[in-house]
Amino acid sequence: MRGKEVLMMQNAEKIIYTCAAVKKGEKVLIITDPERLDIAKILTGVMLNRDIEPVTAVMMPNEFDGQEPPSMIFHAMLDADVIIMPTAKSIAHSEAVHKALDDGARVLAMSAFVEEQMYEGGINADFVKERPVCLRFGEYFTNSDTIHITSPAGTDFTASLKGRKGNSHACIVDEPGMYSSLTNIEANISPAEHSADGTIVVDGAVSNFGIGVVDAPIIMEIENGAIQSISGGKDAKFLDDLLKTIGDEGALNIAQIAIGLNPLIKDFNGIMLNDHGVYGSSHIGIGTSHNLGGDVKADIHYDVMMANPTIKFDGQIVIEEGNVIG
């Protein structure tokens, strides 16, 4: 246990001083909830050791990922230089985060973060070393007109990227207005509205709604940029029923296309920001796209993961059955 505690403290310092690049004199806001308070305390402790005094705001977890934080916390966000968010439910795609970024805050999301992520797996990656790789994939997204994703499970999906800018989230936020999440390492983009088309076969995980690693592949038929039907096993039925209950048309929008790039994350395990970063995997974000460069504002944002994809930008293969070659 002692070894784990040492690693947790070392990686907490890595999160604060490498990933969030916190400096003395900056206004640091930690947003957390009762389920993640222990992680917030560890992050606070390493800052207090260097005479940095963060403010911690504790909220109750939202019902769904992507919903807004309380208004009191939103106003605190606008006064912060750095915002770190170890929360049970993600607020990363909220309008509050969007406005804080526009106001110059650096934002590091730790959505659904669990204790084991503080000492094993993706946290041990060399984020500085991997940053150029992530930037390169962000440029693929920016500089390409189309993307085509296939997979052995049956995915065959295309979308237009024209006029959209790719995002590089390498787990480091060291300039004003930068956002990343931890520990995934990913490059992503919001495709042009109404352009996504084809079939998505989710054979990895659904990192929201308590689903995790899927019991059987979830098949999503996509047309005109939105989900038209969902089929498969019990997870597919649960997701289909839930989305019908929510009744928000925006919750069917194809909001994001992303590539996982953390070389120390090899497998899906149901933990959100582990599954986002599985090396050579792809995930599709659905729902609100506003924070990613899109135009859709929905009440939720959720992600579905595909294993071993082949990804082509304008016909050029950069990932072949999960192997990063670009």
Secondary structure, DSSP 4 states (H G I P E B T S, - for coil): -HHHHHHHHHHHHIIIIIIS---TT--EEEEE-GGGHHHHHHHHHHHHTTT---EEEE-PPPSSTTPPPPHHHHHHHTT-SEEEE--SS--TTSHHHHHHHHTT-EEEE-TT--GGGGTSGGGGS-HHHHHHHHHHHHHHHHH-SEEEEE-TTS-EEEEE-TT---EEE-S---STT-EEESS--EEEE-PPTT--EEEEEE-SEE-STT-EE-SS-EEEEEETTEEEEEEESHHHHHHHHHHHHH--GGGGBEEEEEEE-BTT--S--S-HHHHTTBTT-EEEEEE--GGGT-S---S-EEEEEESS-EEEETTEEEEETTEE--
